[in-house]
């Protein structure tokens, strides 16, 4: 098993790299980006009249989510990672809030990083997911392919819901991927809560992510079980647990993160 090492003080770039990178799939996508930078990615996004500039955003992060909060803006095509090998290139100007829930000097299973990205484009794929997707697998929302010119995708989606925020409509779900090729059941260390939305004025797309844990899930390691298929995964007891338990059973609370995302203001 491979995974994001439990090193202390992981940087924002390391978290992004970990979240976007698979194994062979990632290697192929990296080479593709390096060798074909002029590729026109089929993102389903419509740019806006103001898309030449990064969105001006504000966010109210409560104290529990307030560890080392940073705010950054990126131009279209500006590398988020500044890495010699792996690149994440926004398809539109983007503004970002990044922080941590609680301490960041913890093990991987207890590491609760969060990010909110606002892109200066309207994603028709997100809008379609809100209108008609039956679950996260149908929605098939992955930030790498949709916005960052990276081919990496999650292998698991759970707890798909539709939500309304002051800034617009959204869907939320759990996702999970590892650097391994197995279909691991939900576990602490890779389970991620995601919120994807579009603004009511059809100008911006919002992607928010939060690393979460649950006391009844195993921590990432040899004891984590793997399923033989996606259908078997959906029938697993831990998949059913994350589908049905209270949103406040997780750390951090999903409800609390919804409130944080709801405080987003775009000017």
C-alpha positions in Angstrom: 0.0 0.0 0.0 1.1 3.5 -0.8 -0.3 6.7 0.4 0.5 10.2 1.5 3.2 9.8 4.1 2.3 10.9 7.6 5.0 13.5 7.5 4.4 16.6 9.7 3.8 20.1 8.3 2.7 19.1 4.8 2.5 22.1 2.5 -0.4 23.2 0.4 1.5 22.1 -2.7 2.0 18.6 -1.2 -1.6 18.3 -0.3 -2.7 19.3 -3.9 -0.1 16.9 -5.4 -1.4 14.1 -3.2 -5.0 14.7 -3.9 -4.5 14.8 -7.7 -1.9 12.0 -8.2 -2.6 8.4 -8.9 0.1 5.9 -9.9 0.3 4.9 -13.6 -2.7 7.0 -14.5 -1.0 10.0 -13.0 2.3 9.3 -14.8 0.6 9.1 -18.1 -1.4 12.3 -17.5 1.8 14.1 -16.4 3.6 13.1 -19.6 0.6 14.2 -21.6 0.5 17.6 -20.1 4.3 18.0 -20.6 4.3 16.8 -24.2 1.0 18.4 -25.3 0.6 21.7 -23.6 -1.7 23.0 -26.3 -4.3 20.3 -25.7 -7.9 21.6 -25.6 -9.4 19.9 -22.6 -13.1 19.1 -22.9 -14.1 20.8 -19.6 -17.6 21.9 -20.4 -16.8 25.4 -19.0 -17.9 28.7 -20.3 -15.6 31.6 -19.5 -17.1 35.0 -18.5 -16.5 38.6 -19.5 -14.4 39.0 -16.3 -12.5 35.7 -16.7 -9.2 37.5 -17.4 -9.0 38.1 -13.6 -9.0 35.9 -10.6 -12.2 36.1 -8.6 -12.2 38.5 -5.6 -13.4 36.2 -2.8 -13.9 36.4 1.0 -14.6 33.5 3.4 -15.4 33.3 7.0 -13.4 30.4 8.6 -14.4 29.7 12.2 -11.7 29.2 14.7 -11.8 25.4 14.5 -11.0 25.7 10.7 -8.5 28.5 11.2 -5.1 26.8 11.3 -2.7 28.5 9.0 -5.4 29.8 6.6 -3.9 31.2 3.3 -5.5 33.0 0.4 -4.0 32.9 -3.1 -4.9 33.8 -6.7 -3.7 32.2 -9.9 -3.8 33.2 -13.5 -5.0 30.9 -16.2 -2.3 28.3 -16.9 -0.2 29.3 -13.9 1.2 26.2 -12.3 -0.2 25.6 -8.8 2.6 23.4 -7.7 5.7 24.9 -9.3 7.0 21.3 -9.5 9.7 20.1 -11.9 7.6 17.0 -12.9 4.0 17.3 -11.9 1.9 20.2 -13.0 -1.6 21.5 -12.2 -2.6 24.2 -14.7 -5.9 26.0 -14.1 -8.1 26.3 -17.2 -9.3 29.7 -16.0 -8.2 32.3 -13.4 -8.7 30.8 -9.9 -8.7 32.1 -6.3 -8.1 29.8 -3.4 -8.5 29.6 0.4 -6.6 26.8 2.1 -6.4 25.9 5.8 -6.6 23.1 8.3 -9.1 21.9 10.9 -7.2 21.5 14.2 -3.5 20.8 14.2 -1.6 19.9 11.1 1.1 18.1 13.0 -0.8 14.8 13.2 -0.9 11.4 11.4 -2.4 11.0 8.0 -5.7 9.6 9.3 -6.2 12.7 11.5 -5.0 15.3 8.9 -7.9 17.6 8.1 -6.9 19.9 5.3 -9.5 22.0 3.5 -9.5 24.1 0.3 -12.0 26.3 -1.5 -11.3 27.0 -5.2 -13.3 29.5 -7.2 -12.8 29.5 -11.0 -13.7 32.3 -13.3 -15.8 30.0 -15.5 -19.2 28.4 -15.4 -19.1 24.6 -15.5 -21.9 23.1 -17.5 -21.0 19.7 -16.1 -21.6 20.9 -12.5 -24.9 22.4 -13.5 -25.9 19.1 -15.2 -24.9 17.1 -12.1 -27.1 19.4 -10.0 -30.0 19.0 -12.3 -30.0 15.3 -13.0 -27.2 13.1 -11.6 -28.4 10.2 -9.6 -25.2 9.7 -7.6 -21.6 10.7 -7.5 -20.6 8.1 -10.1 -23.0 9.6 -12.6 -21.8 13.1 -11.7 -18.2 12.0 -12.2 -16.7 15.3 -10.9 -12.9 15.3 -10.6 -11.1 18.6 -10.2 -8.0 17.4 -12.1 -9.8 16.7 -15.5 -12.3 19.5 -15.1 -10.2 22.4 -14.1 -6.5 21.6 -13.7 -5.5 19.7 -16.9 -4.7 16.5 -15.0 -6.2 13.1 -15.8 -6.5 11.7 -12.2 -9.9 10.5 -11.0 -11.4 9.2 -7.8 -12.5 5.5 -7.8 -15.2 5.9 -5.2 -18.1 8.3 -4.7 -20.7 8.2 -1.9 -23.3 10.3 -0.1 -24.4 12.4 -3.1 -26.6 15.3 -2.1 -27.9 18.5 -3.7 -27.5 21.8 -1.7 -28.3 25.4 -2.0 -26.0 28.2 -0.8 -26.3 32.0 -0.8 -24.0 32.1 -3.8 -25.7 29.4 -5.9 -26.5 25.7 -6.2 -24.2 22.7 -5.5 -23.8 19.0 -5.1 -21.8 17.3 -2.3 -20.4 13.9 -2.0 -17.5 11.8 -0.6 -14.7 10.8 -2.9 -11.7 8.6 -2.4 -8.6 7.5 -4.3 -5.1 6.2 -3.4 -1.8 5.7 -5.2 -2.7 2.0 -5.4 -5.0 0.4 -8.0 -7.2 -1.5 -5.5 -10.8 -0.5 -4.6 -10.3 0.2 -0.9 -13.4 0.7 1.3 -13.9 4.1 2.9 -11.2 4.7 5.5 -9.5 7.5 7.4 -6.6 9.0 5.5 -8.1 9.3 2.0 -11.8 9.9 2.6 -12.6 13.4 1.2 -15.8 15.5 1.4 -16.4 17.6 -1.7 -18.8 20.4 -2.6 -19.1 21.4 -6.3 -21.3 24.4 -7.3 -22.0 27.1 -9.8 -23.0 30.7 -8.9 -26.5 32.0 -9.6 -25.1 34.6 -12.0 -23.5 31.8 -14.2 -20.0 33.4 -13.8 -18.1 31.1 -11.5 -17.6 27.5 -10.4 -16.8 26.5 -6.8 -14.9 23.4 -5.7 -14.4 22.8 -2.0 -12.7 19.8 -0.4 -12.2 18.6 3.1 -10.3 15.6 4.4 -12.5 13.8 7.0 -12.4 10.9 9.4 -15.0 8.8 11.2 -14.4 6.9 14.5 -15.8 3.6 13.1 -13.6 3.6 10.0 -10.1 2.0 9.9 -7.1 4.2 9.5 -5.1 3.9 6.3 -2.8 0.8 6.6 -2.7 -2.9 6.0 -6.0 -3.5 7.8 -8.0 -1.6 5.2 -10.1 -3.9 3.1 -10.3 -3.9 -0.7 -13.4 -4.7 -2.8 -13.4 -6.8 -5.9 -15.7 -4.4 -7.8 -17.5 -1.1 -7.6 -20.8 -2.9 -7.0 -19.2 -4.9 -4.1 -17.8 -1.6 -2.8 -21.3 -0.1 -2.7 -22.5 -3.1 -0.6 -19.7 -2.8 1.9 -20.6 -2.0 5.5 -18.2 1.0 5.6 -19.6 2.4 2.4 -23.1 2.1 3.9 -21.9 3.7 7.1 -20.6 6.9 5.4 -23.8 7.0 3.2 -26.2 6.9 6.2 -24.6 8.2 9.4 -25.2 11.7 10.7 -23.1 14.5 9.1 -22.0 15.5 12.5 -20.4 12.0 13.2 -17.5 13.0 11.0 -14.4 15.0 12.0 -14.8 17.7 11.0 -18.5 18.0 10.9 -19.9 18.1 7.4 -22.5 20.6 8.6 -19.8 22.9 9.9 -17.9 22.8 6.6 -21.2 23.5 4.7 -21.5 26.7 6.8 -17.9 27.7 6.0 -18.6 27.2 2.2 -21.9 29.0 2.6 -20.0 32.1 3.9 -18.2 32.5 0.5 -18.6 35.9 -1.1 -17.5 36.6 -4.7 -17.2 40.2 -5.8 
